[in-house]
Amino acid sequence: MDNLIFSLNATVPIFLTMILGWFFRRVGLMDEHFVAKMNKFVFQAALPVLVFQDLATVDFLEVWDTRFVMFCFLATLISILAVTALSCLWRDRRIRGEFIQASYRSSAAILGIAFIQNIYGNAGMAPLMIIATVPLYNIMAVIVLSVMKLERDAMDRKLFLKTAKGIVTNPILLGILAGMAWSLLKLPMPSILEKTVKNVAVLATPLGLMAMGSSFEWKQASAVMKPAVTASFIKLVVLAAVFLPIAVSMGFTDEKLVAILVMLGSATTVSCYIMAKNMGHEGVLTSSTVMLTTLFSAFTLTGWLYLLRTLGLI
């Protein structure tokens, strides 16, 4: 019972915050314009400041773990290659790009940091997991969506270059690099600056979760139910079932294992939909998968945490 309560304490507040976002949208406290602005603020300001804070205030060389970073990178790469092969099951080529991206691309930044903060009180190993996965997520998403679109029509070169530039200038990655540099150079963090950074960083998790919750449109899910359910099952169950035992066998425990769990088994990120739409795809499969994975990850992540806690691994 203690292990179940531990798991519920880690997951339920996160999803209740998302439900609050949905509720606020329905009662008119939030509208589409407000949510779009809030998403932009979280992505471009609050999250970068949060990861900067967590890296700048520690000895980066002490927390760096090459084995952990390489495991996250290789597990992500193998997952992408595997779901690419599975995408051939769908005869409709128009959905293959969206299916691949929605099956592997986790909400590593918002949900990852939220879970680890909720359990350990800080972002822990999430920044290192983000270093290993987010650049690969974005680069492979551009490649997959571009190649699949080229099967149907000519890709807009300007759009491709714009998306590639967006990867290089990703605010979260820039926040990580700034935090790493601050830590490596051993720059001081005056009290005034530290409190200001903290005031901005603390906004990232609640605002990001409410923005995700307020973006849901449930009616669209029925249009592409079969591939969306398949992608959701892969995202929430299959990848974690394959790679978690390997992670445990390699000796990863506690916050590292929680970061790996979030990388493998958390909901599909909302940015998948934004990228799919911007690169000429319909986006219906992506938005449906985001909704399904966000809904059911409340149960699957609780189950995974309960299992890991029961086994004494976290």
N, C-alpha and C positions, 0 to 999 in steps of 0.2 A: 504493500500500500504506500509506503514511503517513497518508493521508486516511481510509482504512478503519479503521486502528488508532485514530485520533483519535475516530472515530464510535463504535467499539465501546467505547472507554474511557469515553465519555460515557453510554452507554446500558446496557451489560451490568451494571455494579455496582448500578444502580438496580433492575433486574429480578431480579438474584440476591438482593438484600435482600428483595424481595417473595416470592420463592420460599422464602427462609428463614422468613418469616412463615407461609407455608403449611405448611412442614415442621414448625415448632414446634407448630402447631395439631394436626397429625396424630400427633405423638409425645407429646402431652399436656402440653407446657410452657405452652400457652395454651388457654383454653377460651372459650366464647362470652361469658361474663360479663367475663372479663379483657380480651378484644378490644374489647368495647363500652366499657369504662372507658378503655382506651388510646386509642380513637378520640375519645372525649369530651375526654380530656386534651390530645391533639394539637390538636383543633379549638378548644378554649376557652382553652388556655394556651400551649402551645409555639409554634404557628404565629403567633398574635398577637404574642408576644414576639419571634419571629424577624423579622417584617416591621417591628415597632417598632424593633428594633436597626438594621436596614439603612437606615431612613429617618432615625432620630434622630441617627445618627453622620455624616451627610453634610449638605452645604448643599443643602436641598431645592429652592431656587430654581435652583440650578445643574443639578440632574439632571432637573427638570421639562421635559417635551417635549410641547407641545400637539399637534403633528402626530402624534406617536406615539400619544398617548392617544385622539385623535379617530379615528385609523385603526383602533385596536383596538375602539373602541365601534361604529363604523359597520360594520366587517367582521362583528362579532358580531350586530348587528341584522339585517343583510342575510341572514346565515346562518339566523337564526331564522325570518325571513319565508319564505325559500326552502324550508326543510324543512317548514314548516307547509303550504305549497302541495303539497309532495310527499306529505304524509300522507294526502291525499285518495285516493291509490292504494289504500289499504287499506279494504276494505268493512267490516271489523269496527271499528266506531267506538270500541269499548272500549280499543283499543290505540293510538289516534291520539295521545292526550296523552303517553303514555310514549314513543312513537316520536319525537315532536318533541323532547322534553327530552333523550332519550338521544343524539340525533343531533347536538346542538349544544353540550351542556354539558360542557366539559373539566374535567379535574382540574388546574385552573390553579394552585391554591395549592400542594398537596403536590408533584405531579410537576413543575410549572413551576419552582418554587424549587429542587427537587432537580437538575433538568437544568442550570440556569444555574449553580448552586453547583458542580456537578461539573466544568463547563467553565472557569468564570471565578473560582471561589473565593468568590464572594458572590452574593447574590440579584439583583444587577444591576438590570435594568429590570423584573423580575417584579412588584414592588409597584405600579409605574405601570400595568402590564398588568392587574393585579388590580383597581385602582381603576376602570379602564375597562370591565371585563367582569363581575366578580363581582356587583355590584349589579344589572346588567342580566340576568345569568344567573338570579338568584333572583326578581326581579320578574316576568320573562317566564315562569318556571316556574310561579309561582303563578297567573298569568293563564291560561296554556295548560291546566294541570291542572284549574283551576276551570271554565273554559268547557267543556272536554271532558266533565267529570263532570256539568255541568248539563244536557248533552244526554241523560243517562240518568236522573238523579234530582236532588233538591234539594240544594244545597250547604249544609253546616253553617256557618252564619255565624260561630259561635264559633271553629271550626277555621280559617276563612279569616283572621279577625282575629289569631288566635294565630300563624299562619304569616307574616302581614304584619309583626307585631311582631318575629318572629324575623329578618326581613330587616334591619330598622332596627337591631337590636341584635346583628347578626352580629359575633362576636368578632374575626374577621380584619379586617373593615372598621374596627372600633374601634381595633385595633392600628395600622392604617395611619394613621388620623386622629390618634392619640396621637403617633406618630412624626413626622408632618408638623408638628404643633403644636410638639413639642420642637425640631425643626430650625428652624422659622421664628422661634421665640422665642429661639433660640441659647442654650438652657439648657445648663449644663455637665454632663458625664457623669463623675462621680468614679470612680476606679479600682475601688472596692469594688462600686459599682452596675454598672459596665460588666462586671466579671467574673461577677457574679450573673446578669445578663441573658444573657450569653453561655452560661452553664452550662445555662440553661433552653432557650434558642434552639437549641442544638446537638442537642437531643433530637427536634426536630420532624420532620426528614427521615427518619431511620432508623425511628423509632416509627410514623410515618404510613405508610411503605411496608410495614412488616411487618404492620401492622393491615389494610391493603388486601389483602395476600397471604393472610392467614389467614382472610379472609371468604369466599373462593371456595367455591361449591357447584356443581361441574361438571355434575351430572346435570340441572339445571333448563334448561340451554341448549337442549336438543332440542325442548322444547315449543313454542317460538315462533321456530324457526330462521330462516325466510325474512325476516321483518321485522327480526330481530336482526342478521342478516348484512348486510342493506341499510343499517341504521342505522350499523353498524360501518364499512362501506366509506365511507359519507359522512363519518363522523367522522375516520377515519384518512387518507383519500386525497383525496376530492373537494374538501373545503373548503380544504385546503392547496394543492392543484393550482390552484384558482381564485385565491386571494388572495396566495399567496407571490410570484408574478410581479409583481403590483401593488405589493406592499411593496418588492420589489427596485427596481422602476422609480421609486419615490418616494425611493430613496436609503437605505433602512434596511439596516444591516449589523450584524455581530457580535452583541452580547448583545440588541440590539433585535430582530434577525431571529430569534434563538433563542427569545425570549419570544413572538414572533408565531407561530412554528412550534408551540410548545407550546400556545398558545391555540387554534390551528386543528386540530392533528393529534395531540394527546395523547389518552389513554384517557378514556372517560366517567367522571365522578366518582362515587364510591360514594354521595355525598349525594343523587344523583338517586333512588336506591332508597328512601332514608329519606323523602324528600319525597313520592314517589309513594304509598308505603304510608300515610303520615300523612294524605294528602288523598283516600283512598278508592279508589285504584287497586290492581290485583292485584300489580304489581311484578315479575312474572315476566319480561316483555320487558326491563324496565330492568336487572334483575340479570344476565340473559343477555348484554345488550349490554356491561355493565361488564366481565364476564368475557372476552368475545371481544376487546374493544378493548384491554384490559390485556395479554392474551396476544400479540396480533398487533402491538401498538404497539412491542414489542421489535424487530420487523423493520422496520416502516414508518418509525419515528423514526430508526433507524440509517440507513436508506436516504436519508431527507430530509437528515439531517446530512451524510452522505457527499457528496450532491449539492451542497449549499451550500458544503461545505469544498472540494470539487474546483473549484467556480467561483470560489473565492477570496473568498466573501462572509462567512465567519466564520473 
